[in-house]
Amino acid sequence: LPDTIPCLLSPWSEWSDCSVTCGKGMRTRQRMLKSAAELGDCNEELEQAEKCMLPECPIHCELTEWSQWSECNTSCGKGHMIRTRMIKIEPQFGGTACPETVQRSKCRVRKCLRGAGMEKRRWKEAR
């Protein structure tokens, strides 16, 4: 009898799917020992692993919190105020786009006094 019996191994399996759905992951494949272990030592590897790379994971837009509303832009009557927020992370690889970063809202301060109306009337009389 020869001292050692060569290992009897099954063919390698197909590579598994990548361990991630996007970005960097690992995949593995296996094979089986076909000969009985007691017939001799078998030091062949039965599993292999390798890195796999899928398309980059999408990076979604990230924004800061809204600022406080600004003061009303008029001292009397109707005006508007704004608030803003900053983009922290720009979207990449098909990530969700950034929504608006400026919002405008109407505001109304106390009614303007009639002084402005008086000036218009005077101007008409002057003509």
Residue pairs with C-beta under 8 A, 6 or more apart in sequence:
4 40
4 41
5 35
5 39
5 40
7 33
7 35
7 40
7 42
7 44
8 33
8 34
8 35
9 31
9 32
9 33
9 34
9 42
9 44
9 46
10 31
10 32
10 33
10 34
11 31
12 29
12 30
12 31
12 48
13 29
13 30
13 31
14 29
15 27
15 28
15 29
15 50
16 27
16 28
16 29
17 27
18 25
18 26
18 27
18 52
18 53
18 54
19 25
19 26
19 27
19 52
20 54
21 54
22 54
22 55
22 56
22 57
22 58
23 53
23 54
23 56
23 57
24 51
24 52
24 53
25 51
25 52
25 53
25 54
26 49
26 50
26 51
26 52
27 49
27 50
27 52
28 47
28 48
28 49
28 50
29 47
29 48
30 46
30 47
30 48
31 46
32 46
33 42
33 44
33 46
35 42
55 93
56 92
56 93
57 93
58 91
58 92
58 93
58 94
58 95
58 96
59 89
59 90
59 91
59 92
59 93
59 95
60 89
60 91
60 95
60 96
61 87
61 89
61 90
61 91
61 95
61 96
61 97
61 98
61 99
62 87
62 88
62 89
63 85
63 86
63 87
63 88
63 98
63 99
63 101
64 85
64 86
64 88
65 85
66 83
66 84
66 85
66 103
67 83
67 84
67 85
68 83
69 81
69 82
69 83
69 105
70 81
70 82
70 83
71 81
72 79
72 80
72 81
72 107
72 108
72 109
73 79
73 80
73 81
74 109
75 109
76 109
76 110
76 111
76 112
76 113
77 108
77 109
77 111
77 112
78 106
78 107
78 108
79 106
79 107
79 108
79 109
80 104
80 105
80 106
80 107
81 104
81 105
81 107
82 102
82 103
82 104
82 105
83 102
83 103
83 105
84 101
84 102
84 103
85 101
86 101
87 98
87 101
90 98
91 97
91 98
